[in-house]
Amino acid sequence: MSGANHLAVLTERWFTDRLMRHRGVSSNTIASYRDTFRLLFAFAQTRLGKFPSQLTLRDFDAPFIGAFLEDLETSRSASVRTRNLRLTAVRSFFRYASFEEPAYSAHIQRVLAIPSKRCDKWQLQFLTRPEIEAILAYPDRSSWLGRRDHTLLLLAVQTGLRVSEIVDLDRDSVMLGRGAHVRCIGKGRKERSTPLTKVAQQALQCWLKEPRKRGATALFPNVHGGKLSSDGVQALLNKYVAKAREHCVTLRSKRVSPHVLRHSAAMELLQAGVDCSVIALWLGHETMETTLTYLHAHLELKESALAKLKPYERRRAERFRPNDRLLEFLNAL
């Protein structure tokens, strides 16, 4: 196969062989990369007048990829983070192409050399304990939906699971009793276990006794017995946050998402004195650099560190008094 003439075949093999079969990447990564190449092919059809099946590897040169990234920001109003995410997908494809089509190495290296854009790093959002309690107080636990939502939100804010990990949990993922924990498959298909507090154990124990909706195996099913979607979790969270804002004033200035609950779990651990390496394992972070962002956001930790510093002593400045020998030297000049 000539990569210069069969880009479509190369793309299909990248998805099926490289990403799915050999690397076993998550469905979320596949969806993200798929969307990137849909946009890229649509841009190529507009810019080059070619259908995806007619494109060649040579069509995707560095200036063309640069124009595509620029178009994302200008025409589609994509953020810098989104632009960099699309570039990550393109780089992954071209790294694969470098092994499959070594004859186009120079062409490929120029694309791989396209840099990511620097962007402002905003301080991450998290909720305080009173804000968390205000949200958890609003699900109506006299109804099935309310009990489901309360248990889901409690689990999310205690374990720090990603929303994708929560919706993928099934009933067998929960281990109660001694060493109670919840087991999930995280990023990179890495399995990890997260311990449960007594409050979370009790809530899950009661929830698991609930009658199943149409024999559902998902831990938190929808009313039809299927898995909740990530958008569904965001919608139910929005509903309770809107109610909690009526009485919790500090919530009014915060945009609360399932990922903010994850940040909140990390900050609770940090405030309890848990080491960052343990928090990294708890949250399933691949690098400690990700976990260290919580240290930057922890203002109280910085203030307590400042309080431990010994203040500088204010000493009265003394006037310089040269000795006689120096005066003699100066007078002799």
N, C-alpha and C positions, 0 to 999 in steps of 0.2 A: 504493500500500500504506500502510495506517495502522499505524505501529509500535506503537500502543497496543493493537491487536487481533491483530497477527500477529508475535508475538515469535519463533515458530518459524521463520518465513520470514527474519526479520532475522538470526537466529543462523546459519542455513544459509548465507546470503549472506556473513556475516562470515567464516566458515570458508573457503568456496570462492573467493569473489571477492577479499576483502581479504587474508586470510592466505596462501592458497595461490597464487592467480593473480598478484596485484599485488605482494605483498611477498615471495613465495617463501620463507617461513620454513621452518626445518628440520622434519623429521619428529618430532624430540624436542619441539619447541615445540608442534606440533600435538597430540601425545599429552598433553602437560602441560595445555594449555588444554581439550582434550576431557575429561580427567578432572575438571578443575575444574567444568565445566558439568554433568557427570553428577552430581556431588555437589550442586551448586546446585539442579538440577531435582528430585533426590530429597528434598532439604530442603524445597523448595517444596511437593512433594506431601504431605509429612507436616504441614507447618505450615499450608498454605493449603487442602489438600484438592483440589488441581487437578493434572491431568495436564499434562505439558510443552506439549502442543499447545493447551491451554486458557489458558496463561499470557499475560499482557499485559506490555508494557514498564512500565506503571504499577505492576504487582505488585512489580517489582524496585526499590523505593524505598530510600533510604539506611538507614532503620531495619531493613528486611528484610535488606539486605546485611550490615549490622552484626551482626544476629542470626545470620546464616549463618557469619560469621567467628568469632563467639564460640562457636558450636556446634562448629566444627572443633577449637578448643582444648580445650573441656570434654568433649564426647561422644566425639570421635575422638582425643583426646590429641595433636593436631598441635602441632608446635613453632611458635615465633613465625616462624621462617624459612619454614616451610611455609604458615602463615597469610598471610604477606606475598606469597608466590609465587602463591597463589590470588587474592589481591587484584589482583595485576598482570594476571592474565588477565581479571578482571572489568573493570578499568579500560580495557584494550585494547578490549573489546567496547563499552563505553559511549562511548569516544572515536569509534568507528565510528558508533554510533547517533546521536551528536550531529550528524553530517553528514547522515545519512539521515532523521532525524526532528527537524528544528530546532524544531518546535512544542513539544517536550518538553525544551527546553534547560535550564530551571531545574531540572527533575526530575533530569536527567542530571548537571548540575554539582554537585548535592548528593551524588550517589554518587561522583563523581570527587574530591570534597573529603575523602572518608574517608582518614585518614592511615595510613601504615604504622606498625607497632609497632616501637619500638626494642628491640633485643635485645643481649645480651652478645656481644662479638666475641672469640671464643677464638683464641689463638695457633695458627696452622696447624701441622699435623704434617708432618714430613719425616724422611727416613732419612739416616743418615750413610753414608760410603763403606764402612766395615766391615759395616754392616747390609745394604747393597745387595749386597755381594759374598757375604754369607752366604746370601741368598735365591737368588742366581743360581747358587750352587754345587749346589743340590739337584735341579734337573730332570735326569732320567736321559737323557743324550745318546746312549745306545746304542739308544734307542727313538725311533720317529717322533714320538710325543706329547711326549717329553722334549725333543727337538730343536726342535719347534715352540714349546713353552712357554718354553724358554730364549731363543730368538730374539725372541719376542714381548716378554718381560719386559726383555730387554736394550734393545730398541728403545724401549720405553715410558720407561724410566728415562734413556735418553740424549737422546731427542727431546722428552720432555714432552708427547707427544700425549695428547689426551683419549681415554678408553676408547671413546667413540663413533667417534672418528676412526680409531682402530686397527682396530676390527672392520670398518670400511667400506673399508679399504685393499684394493686388488687388486694383482696381480703387476706390473701396468704402472705402479703408483704409485712403484716403486723405480727410481731412476736410479743406476747404479754407474759406476765409472770416474772420470775427472777431474770435479771438482765434484759428487761423489756426494751425493745428497739423496733425501728421500722427500717426495712431494707429496700433500697431503690437502685436503679441503674441510672447513673449520671452521665455527664459529658464524656465522650470517648468510650462509651459503653463500659464504664468502670462501675463496678458494684461497690456500694458502701452501706454501712449500717449506722444509724443515728439513734442514740439512746433517748428514752422518753421519760419525762417527769411524771410524778405520781398523778398530777392533775390530767395530763394528756393520756395516761394509761386508763384512768377512770372514764374519761370521755370516750375513748376508743372502745373500751369494754362495753359500755352501754350502746354505742353506735353499732357494733357488730351483732348485737342481739336484735336489731331492727329487722323486720321482714324485708326480704330482698325484693327489689323491683324487677319483676320478670326474670328472676334467676340471675340477676346481675352479679358479675364477678369483680367489677371495679369497686374499689373501696369507697369512692364518692361518685356514684352514678347519677345520671340525670333522671328525670321523671319517667323516661322510657326504658331505663335499664342500661343504656349505653354509657360510654365514658363522657365526662364533662370535657368541654373544650377549654383552651386557655382563655379565649374570649369570654366564655361563660363564667369562669372564675373571676375575671376582671369585672364583669357586670355585677355579680353578687357582692363583690367587695365594694364597688362604687355605691351600691344601694345602702349598705350599712355605714359607710363613711359619711354619706350625705346626711343620714340620721344623726350620727355621732357629732357632726359639726354643729348641730343646734345647741349642744350643751358643752362641747369641748372646743373652746375658742381657738386653741393652738392648731387644731386640725384644719382650720379654714385657710391657712397659708401654705398647706402642703398638698402635693399631688401624690396620692397613695396608690401604689400598684402592688401586685403580688411580689415583685422584686424588692419593693421597699420593706415588705414584711421579712424578706430574707436578710436585708441589711439590718433590720431591727433585731433579729435573732443574733446576728454576729455582734452587734453593739452590746446586747445584754451579756453575752459571754465575756466580752472585753471588759465591761464594767465590773464583772464578777472576779476579774483577775486571771482569767484563763489565758494561757500563753498563745501567741499568734500561730505557732506551729500546730497546736491542737485545733484551733479554729479553722485553719486551712484544711485539716483532715476532716473536720466536722462538716464543712461546707462543700468539700470535694474540689477545692481549688488545685489547679495543676502547678501553680507557682506561688511562692510566698509573696511576690510583688503584689498580687491581687489582694491578698489579705491585709497587707500593710496600708491599703487605702483607708481601712477603718481606723487606724491609728491617727491618720491625718484629720479625720472627721471628729475625733473624740476630744472636744474642747476641754472637758473636765479633767481628762488625763494630762493635758498640756498645762492646765492651771495648777494641778497638784504637783507636777514636776517643777513648775516655777516657784511654788511655795517652799520647796526643799532647798532652793538655791540660797546660799549665804549672801546677804546684801553687801554691796561694796561699801567700805568705810570711807566716809568723807574726811579727807585730811586737808588741813589748811596748807595751801601752797606756800612754800618758802622762797624768798627772793634769792636769786643766785648771788653768791658772794665769792668772788674770785680770791684765791690766795695771793700772798704778796709776790710770789715768784711769777705768777701769771701777769700781775699788774706791771711788774718790771719789764716783762717781755713786751707787753703792749706799748708801754711808754717808750720803749727803745725802738719801736718801728718808725 
